[in-house]
């Protein structure tokens, strides 16, 4: 994800689409669909962790993936700080620790 966001062309495109989505419902719907697909593509990583018992039963894979992504997008959109391996590793480690602690267990 970091490589995509720091790519001069793709990063600028993401910023433009996100900005457009803030004011246009049709663009927002398309953006939501795009991210729903991306989150689902990464969800198997969390499902595998569930199967290995590394996170509590009931952990929502989609919420864990969003938790990995959110700090990176926040940094990308609101600061001039670099998006690098350190930022990506920190984001993944924080989401993993929260998942292990049960922060993303679905309420039933």
C-alpha positions in Angstrom: 0.0 0.0 0.0 2.8 2.4 0.9 4.4 1.9 -2.5 1.2 2.8 -4.2 0.6 5.9 -2.2 4.1 7.2 -2.6 4.1 6.6 -6.3 3.9 10.1 -7.9 1.1 9.3 -10.3 -0.9 6.9 -8.2 -0.6 8.9 -5.0 -1.8 12.0 -6.7 -4.7 10.0 -8.2 -5.7 8.7 -4.8 -5.7 12.1 -3.3 -7.8 13.5 -6.1 -10.4 10.7 -5.9 -10.6 10.9 -2.1 -11.1 14.7 -2.4 -13.8 14.2 -5.1 -15.5 11.6 -3.0 -15.9 14.1 -0.2 -18.3 16.1 -2.3 -19.8 13.7 -4.8 -22.0 10.8 -3.8 -21.4 8.9 -7.0 -17.6 9.1 -6.6 -17.9 8.2 -2.9 -19.9 5.1 -3.8 -17.2 4.1 -6.3 -14.5 4.7 -3.8 -16.3 2.6 -1.2 -16.7 -0.2 -3.7 -13.0 0.0 -4.6 -11.9 -0.3 -0.9 -14.4 -3.0 -0.1 -12.7 -5.2 -2.8 -9.2 -4.3 -1.5 -10.2 -5.0 2.2 -11.7 -8.4 1.1 -8.5 -9.3 -0.8 -6.4 -8.9 2.4 -9.0 -10.5 4.8 -7.6 -14.0 4.3 -4.5 -13.0 6.2 -6.6 -12.4 9.3 -8.7 -15.5 8.6 -5.5 -17.5 8.6 -4.5 -15.9 11.9 -7.9 -16.9 13.3 -7.4 -20.5 12.2 -4.0 -20.6 13.9 -5.5 -19.2 17.1 -3.4 -16.0 16.9 -6.4 -13.7 17.4 -9.6 -14.3 19.4 -12.5 -16.1 17.9 -15.0 -13.6 16.5 -12.3 -11.2 15.3 -13.6 -9.2 12.3 -11.0 -9.6 9.5 -12.2 -6.5 7.7 -11.8 -4.3 10.7 -8.3 -5.5 11.3 -7.4 -4.7 7.7 -8.9 -1.3 8.0 -7.0 -0.7 11.2 -3.7 -1.5 9.4 -4.6 0.9 6.6 -6.1 3.8 8.5 -2.9 5.3 10.0 -1.2 5.1 6.6 -4.0 7.0 4.9 -4.2 9.5 7.7 -0.5 10.2 7.4 -0.7 10.3 3.6 -3.6 12.8 3.6 -2.8 15.1 6.5 1.0 15.4 6.9 4.1 15.7 4.8 5.7 12.9 6.8 7.1 10.1 4.7 5.2 6.9 4.1 7.9 4.3 4.4 8.6 0.8 5.7 8.8 2.1 9.3 5.3 3.7 9.1 3.9 0.5 7.5 5.5 -1.8 10.1 4.3 0.4 12.9 0.8 0.4 11.6 0.7 -3.4 11.1 2.2 -4.0 14.5 -0.4 -1.8 16.2 -3.3 -3.4 14.4 -1.9 -6.9 15.2 -1.5 -6.1 18.9 -5.1 -4.7 19.0 -6.4 -7.7 17.2 -4.6 -10.1 19.7 -6.1 -8.1 22.5 -9.6 -8.6 21.2 -10.3 -5.1 20.0 -11.9 -6.3 16.7 -14.0 -9.1 18.1 -17.5 -8.7 16.6 -20.4 -8.2 19.1 -23.1 -10.8 18.6 
